[in-house]
Amino acid sequence: MLEPLRLAINDVLDKNPAQLSAKEVAAALGKALSTIYSWGETSDTGRDITVADLVRLTIITKDARPLAVLCAAAGGTFLALPKGGGETVDAALVAVIKNFGATAEEVAKDLADGVITRAELSRIRADIHQTQLALAHLMSIAEARHKRDEGRKS
């Protein structure tokens, strides 16, 4: 698990959506530049990254690759919820969820022929990822509504 995590950290320090340099990332984290570089080294330097640091790294760089690696190592999947939308279940969200039935049918056909091509796998991965995001977003809407409603009871 450590090697993929180290590679992901190196990638984030090299290039990230926030377009921050490694020096800027270190300053934002309140860490020495040598410390954040040590997170990506293959030798065991004794400066392991904490989960809290991974979360802060993700927020600062707007890049979840290290968290995705950590989730995968634990047998899970990291899903970043879409921004905005609030508590509204919009047509696009409903359409993605409805589309899952068609996606499941296509996957069943792909599996039945005994061969999954690279293109099929790519399409399956993208379609299922979109459905996972939509479902996670729907769950966050329900949780927000519940939290709001529980607050009204107090």
WOSUL-V409735 format. One record per helix or strand. SS is the DSSP state (A for helix, B for strand). FROM is the first residue (numbers start at 1). LEN is the number of residues. Records with the same first field share a line. If there is no record, write none. Layout:
BEGIN
SS=FROM-LEN + FROM-LEN
END
This chain:
BEGIN
A=2-13 + 22-8 + 33-7 + 51-11 + 65-9 + 91-22 + 118-36
END
